[in-house]
Amino acid sequence: MRIAFLGTPDFAVAALAALVEAGHDVACVYSQPPAPRGRGQALKPSPVHAYAEERGIPVRTPASMRAPEEVAAFEALELDAGVVVAFGQILPAEVLNAPRLGCFNLHASLLPRWRGAAPIQRAIIAGDRVTGVEVMQMTEGLDEGPVLASETVRIDALETAGTLHDRLAAVGADLLARTLGAVERGEAIAKPQAEEGATYAKKIRPKEARIRWDRPAAEVDRKIRGLSPFPGAWFELPTPKGPVRVKALLSRLEDGEGAPGQVLDDALLVACAQGAVRLLRVQREGKGPQDAEAFLRGAPTRAGVVLS
């Protein structure tokens, strides 16, 4: 089919690659405008933008798909379908209805649970045991369209947002390619989402990232893993030169009891309001990620220290 692909982050690259491999004619790729990245804050294209340019696919980076000139340009493509994967903009009805078969979205949750911007992180933070990916026909409502296909994925005990992201991206890319094939053959069946059980995956805000040791250990552990690797749940480590910010990137639940934030042994077992968490991977401010053992060689943190 002749399609346009609308996507921005790494998660969407695998999906675009699968559609190219399947032989679809990608008439144009849409992505968010280049943004400042890295230490020099130079403008760099998004991962999807970079992938498309490398393969000679035309790219557009509109600030808003609602602009009349962008709607006209999209309509002029004369598409069979539009495909949206983590694009980052709400599409107007004129864009959704322009392709012959409409627009389809790959979403990283089992709808109607976790509609919205951060379904992978919110699933882990909430303690979900399973999640998945689904392909839906897009409507004007936020992730409310009928579902054409889905795959379920288990969330493991040491799962982070990063590891789950990578697994869902691979499963989703395969599902999307198979589903568009069914759409092309006229075999896809769209089923309305359930009316009950809808939850919304709000965008992660910086203020959420600070660890509160006065919360139950299970909640602290889920936050650490759900915000890893980005933005990273953090605490402050007391040092002779003042507190240093440290991100906790991986943890597990263990038995332990003490004042919230108290280090219970010499291997980063930290007491919470109920139970304790073992920090397995951390990142000191200005440094790279380290396993706890390597971190402790450079910053010994003895039992009795209290983390703020």
PyMOL commands that set and color helices and strands:
alter all, ss='L'
color gray80, all
select helices_A, chain A and resi 10-21+47-54+68-76+93-96+119-126+161-185+206-209+217-226+292-298
alter helices_A, ss='H'
color red, helices_A
select strands_A, chain A and resi 2-7+25-30+35-37+42-44+59-60+81-85+103-107+115-116+130-137+147-154+200-201+233-237+244-254+269-271+276-284+290-291
alter strands_A, ss='S'
color yellow, strands_A
deselect
rebuild
show_as cartoon
